[in-house]
Amino acid sequence: MPFLTFLKISFPILLNLGFLNYTYAGMFDRRTSDGRLVFDSLVEQGLPHEALDLLFRMFDYNEGIIPNIDSAVIVDYSKPSTVKRLYLLNLVEGTFESFYVAHGIRSGILEARNFSNLSETWKSSLGFYFAKGTFIGKKNGLSLYLDGVDASNDNARVRNIVLHGAKYVSEDFIRQNGRLGWSEGCFAVSIEHLNYIVTALQTGSLILSYHKDLMKYARRNPQEQALLGDEYIPAGVNQQRVPGEGGGVDFLGFQYQNIFNDSGLHHHLK
């Protein structure tokens, strides 16, 4: 069975597992070299329990199908952009590394508060992505292909949502603007760390775009999600677009190469 055909079927089951009483094998039983459970080790280091639970269940429901079971990413959009909120997980040693990552220009100023699966919204999307393969884009250079496999992000390829590097993802940009730069919904990371992150993920990995207050709502209302109330903007935070960020008239866009035809993936994600 093609990879994401099975993944697409299993994910709605995954989302309802809180109502069942299952004993899980597989990823939840994986241990580090010193005998500790990988899951417990990651939670103790500060990763969100709910996000890890969703990720590990996704692996277990697709055991033997996901190519890369040693690395994965959780992006915690519950945190502001000035925090390194992209967590690259080492699922062998039970450790992780943290990196800056942008959110969409219409998702919020400092925080990602608005999410969408609709085209032309320039917002980030919640849910699981399957990352495999790279290409060189006209605007952003080296980029990682992403396919959304949840109802809240399955329009990712149509929206040209990928992982790429950007100059506006840097500590210098934060110092000058009081926030990280904005993308057009893509996972934009620093150019310095782009190759490292892409290398870890490009063979076929999971990325979970997560927000602690919106995951359940995203399951019920997959097209758009938003936090109530207005965002608090501290003094000194630049609320205007800087040239080079997402949303500019110089946006070139690109078309995905249809590299998944043999698996039937394109049709199953519709």
C-alpha positions as CSV (number, residue, x, y, z in Angstrom):
1,M,0.0,0.0,0.0
2,P,1.4,3.4,-0.9
3,F,2.8,5.3,2.1
4,L,0.3,8.1,2.5
5,T,-2.6,6.2,1.3
6,F,-2.3,4.2,4.6
7,L,-1.3,7.2,6.5
8,K,-4.3,9.1,5.4
9,I,-6.6,6.3,6.5
10,S,-5.0,5.9,9.8
11,F,-4.8,9.5,10.9
12,P,-8.5,10.1,11.7
13,I,-8.3,6.9,13.9
14,L,-5.2,8.4,15.6
15,L,-7.1,11.5,16.4
16,N,-9.8,9.7,18.3
17,L,-7.6,7.4,20.3
18,G,-8.1,9.4,23.5
19,F,-11.5,7.6,23.8
20,L,-9.9,4.1,23.7
21,N,-7.9,2.1,26.2
22,Y,-5.0,0.7,24.1
23,T,-1.7,-0.7,25.2
24,Y,0.8,0.4,22.5
25,A,3.9,-1.3,21.4
26,G,6.6,0.0,19.0
27,M,7.7,3.5,19.4
28,F,6.5,3.9,22.9
29,D,8.7,0.9,23.9
30,R,11.8,2.3,22.3
31,R,14.7,2.8,24.7
32,T,17.9,4.8,24.6
33,S,21.3,3.3,24.9
34,D,21.1,3.6,28.7
35,G,17.8,1.8,28.9
36,R,15.5,4.8,29.4
37,L,12.3,5.1,27.4
38,V,12.8,7.6,24.6
39,F,9.3,9.1,25.2
40,D,10.0,9.7,28.9
41,S,13.4,11.2,28.1
42,L,12.0,13.7,25.7
43,V,9.1,14.7,28.0
44,E,11.6,15.3,30.9
45,Q,13.6,17.6,28.7
46,G,10.6,19.8,28.1
47,L,8.8,18.7,25.0
48,P,5.0,18.9,25.1
49,H,3.5,15.6,26.2
50,E,0.5,15.9,23.9
51,A,2.6,16.5,20.8
52,L,4.9,13.6,21.6
53,D,2.0,11.3,22.2
54,L,0.4,12.2,18.8
55,L,3.7,11.8,17.1
56,F,4.5,8.4,18.6
57,R,1.0,7.1,17.9
58,M,1.4,8.2,14.3
59,F,4.6,6.2,14.0
60,D,3.0,3.1,15.6
61,Y,-0.1,3.2,13.4
62,N,2.2,3.2,10.4
63,E,4.8,0.8,11.6
64,G,7.0,-0.4,8.7
65,I,5.8,2.3,6.3
66,I,7.5,5.5,7.4
67,P,11.1,5.4,6.0
68,N,12.8,7.5,8.7
69,I,11.9,6.4,12.2
70,D,15.0,7.9,13.8
71,S,14.3,11.6,13.2
72,A,11.2,13.7,13.4
73,V,10.2,17.3,14.0
74,I,7.7,19.0,16.3
75,V,7.0,22.7,15.7
76,D,5.4,24.2,18.8
77,Y,3.5,27.2,17.5
78,S,2.2,27.7,21.1
79,K,5.5,29.6,21.6
80,P,6.4,33.0,20.2
81,S,8.7,33.3,17.2
82,T,11.5,34.6,19.3
83,V,11.8,31.2,20.9
84,K,13.5,28.3,19.2
85,R,10.3,26.3,18.7
86,L,11.3,23.8,16.0
87,Y,12.4,20.6,17.7
88,L,14.5,18.2,15.7
89,L,14.1,14.9,17.6
90,N,16.7,12.1,17.8
91,L,14.5,9.1,18.4
92,V,17.4,6.8,19.0
93,E,19.1,8.7,21.8
94,G,16.0,10.5,23.1
95,T,17.4,14.0,22.6
96,F,16.5,17.0,20.5
97,E,17.9,20.2,19.1
98,S,16.0,23.5,18.9
99,F,15.9,26.0,16.0
100,Y,14.0,29.1,15.0
101,V,11.2,28.7,12.6
102,A,8.8,31.3,11.1
103,H,5.1,31.4,10.8
104,G,2.8,32.8,8.1
105,I,2.6,36.5,7.7
106,R,-1.2,36.4,8.4
107,S,-0.9,34.0,11.4
108,G,0.2,36.7,13.8
109,I,2.8,39.3,14.7
110,L,4.9,37.6,17.4
111,E,2.7,34.6,18.0
112,A,1.0,32.2,15.6
113,R,-2.7,32.7,16.5
114,N,-4.4,32.1,13.2
115,F,-4.1,28.9,11.1
116,S,-5.6,27.9,7.8
117,N,-5.7,25.2,5.2
118,L,-7.1,27.6,2.5
119,S,-5.2,28.9,-0.5
120,E,-3.9,32.5,-0.6
121,T,-4.3,33.0,3.2
122,W,-0.5,33.1,3.9
123,K,-1.2,31.4,7.2
124,S,0.5,28.4,8.8
125,S,-1.4,25.1,9.1
126,L,-1.7,22.6,11.9
127,G,-1.3,18.9,11.6
128,F,1.1,16.2,10.4
129,Y,3.3,16.6,7.3
130,F,5.3,14.0,5.4
131,A,8.7,15.3,4.4
132,K,10.5,13.7,1.5
133,G,12.7,14.9,-1.3
134,T,14.2,18.3,-2.1
135,F,14.2,20.8,-4.9
136,I,15.8,24.2,-5.7
137,G,13.2,27.0,-5.8
138,K,13.7,30.2,-7.7
139,K,13.1,32.4,-4.6
140,N,14.2,30.3,-1.7
141,G,16.8,27.9,-3.1
142,L,17.1,24.5,-1.4
143,S,13.6,23.4,-0.1
144,L,12.1,20.3,1.4
145,Y,8.9,18.9,-0.2
146,L,6.0,18.6,2.3
147,D,2.7,16.8,2.0
148,G,0.0,17.5,4.6
149,V,-1.8,14.3,5.7
150,D,-4.4,15.8,8.1
151,A,-7.6,17.5,7.1
152,S,-6.2,20.8,8.5
153,N,-3.2,20.8,6.2
154,D,-3.9,18.5,3.3
155,N,-3.9,21.5,0.9
156,A,-0.2,22.0,1.5
157,R,1.0,21.1,-1.9
158,V,-1.6,23.3,-3.6
159,R,-0.5,26.1,-1.3
160,N,3.2,25.5,-2.0
161,I,4.0,24.9,1.7
162,V,7.6,23.6,2.1
163,L,10.5,23.9,4.5
164,H,13.1,26.4,3.2
165,G,15.8,28.8,4.5
166,A,15.3,32.5,4.9
167,K,17.5,35.5,5.8
168,Y,14.7,36.8,8.0
169,V,15.1,33.8,10.3
170,S,18.0,34.9,12.5
171,E,18.9,36.4,15.8
172,D,20.0,39.6,14.0
173,F,16.5,40.0,12.6
174,I,15.0,39.5,16.1
175,R,17.3,42.1,17.6
176,Q,16.3,44.6,14.9
177,N,12.5,43.9,14.9
178,G,11.6,42.3,18.2
179,R,10.3,39.3,16.3
180,L,11.3,36.7,13.8
181,G,10.4,37.3,10.1
182,W,7.2,36.1,8.5
183,S,6.8,33.5,5.8
184,E,3.8,32.9,3.6
185,G,2.9,29.8,5.5
186,C,6.0,27.8,5.0
187,F,8.4,26.5,7.7
188,A,11.2,29.0,7.1
189,V,14.4,28.2,9.1
190,S,17.8,29.9,9.2
191,I,20.0,29.5,6.2
192,E,22.8,28.5,8.6
193,H,20.8,25.4,9.7
194,L,18.9,24.6,6.6
195,N,21.2,21.9,5.2
196,Y,21.4,20.2,8.6
197,I,17.6,20.0,9.1
198,V,16.9,19.0,5.5
199,T,19.5,16.2,5.6
200,A,17.9,14.8,8.7
201,L,14.4,14.7,7.2
202,Q,14.6,14.3,3.4
203,T,14.4,10.5,3.3
204,G,10.8,10.4,4.5
205,S,10.0,11.9,7.9
206,L,7.2,13.2,10.0
207,I,6.7,16.9,10.9
208,L,4.0,17.8,13.4
209,S,2.8,21.4,13.4
210,Y,1.3,21.8,16.9
211,H,-0.5,24.3,19.1
212,K,-1.5,23.3,22.6
213,D,-4.8,25.2,22.5
214,L,-6.0,24.4,18.9
215,M,-5.3,20.8,18.1
216,K,-8.8,19.5,19.1
217,Y,-10.4,22.5,17.4
218,A,-8.5,21.7,14.3
219,R,-10.0,18.3,14.2
220,R,-13.5,19.6,14.3
221,N,-12.9,22.7,12.1
222,P,-10.0,21.8,9.8
223,Q,-10.2,24.7,7.4
224,E,-9.4,27.5,9.8
225,Q,-8.5,27.9,13.5
226,A,-7.9,31.0,15.6
227,L,-7.3,31.9,19.2
228,L,-9.9,34.2,20.9
229,G,-8.9,37.8,21.6
230,D,-6.3,40.1,20.2
231,E,-2.6,39.5,20.3
232,Y,-0.6,41.5,22.9
233,I,2.3,43.2,21.1
234,P,5.1,44.4,23.4
235,A,6.5,47.9,22.8
236,G,9.4,47.9,20.3
237,V,8.0,45.0,18.2
238,N,7.9,45.9,14.5
239,Q,4.4,45.2,13.2
240,Q,5.2,46.2,9.6
241,R,6.6,43.9,6.9
242,V,10.3,44.1,6.2
243,P,11.4,43.7,2.5
244,G,12.2,40.0,1.9
245,E,9.6,38.6,4.2
246,G,6.5,36.8,3.0
247,G,3.6,38.7,1.4
248,G,5.7,40.9,-0.9
249,V,4.9,41.7,-4.5
250,D,8.2,40.0,-5.4
251,F,6.8,36.6,-4.5
252,L,7.6,34.3,-7.4
253,G,6.0,31.2,-6.3
254,F,6.7,27.8,-7.9
255,Q,5.0,24.7,-9.1
256,Y,5.7,21.3,-7.5
257,Q,7.2,18.7,-9.7
258,N,4.8,15.9,-9.9
259,I,7.2,13.4,-8.4
260,F,4.6,11.2,-6.6
261,N,2.6,10.0,-9.6
262,D,3.8,6.4,-9.3
263,S,2.4,6.0,-5.7
264,G,-0.9,7.6,-6.4
265,L,-0.3,10.1,-3.6
266,H,-1.5,13.1,-5.4
267,H,-5.0,11.7,-5.8
268,H,-5.3,10.3,-2.3
269,L,-4.5,13.6,-0.7
270,K,-7.5,15.3,-2.4
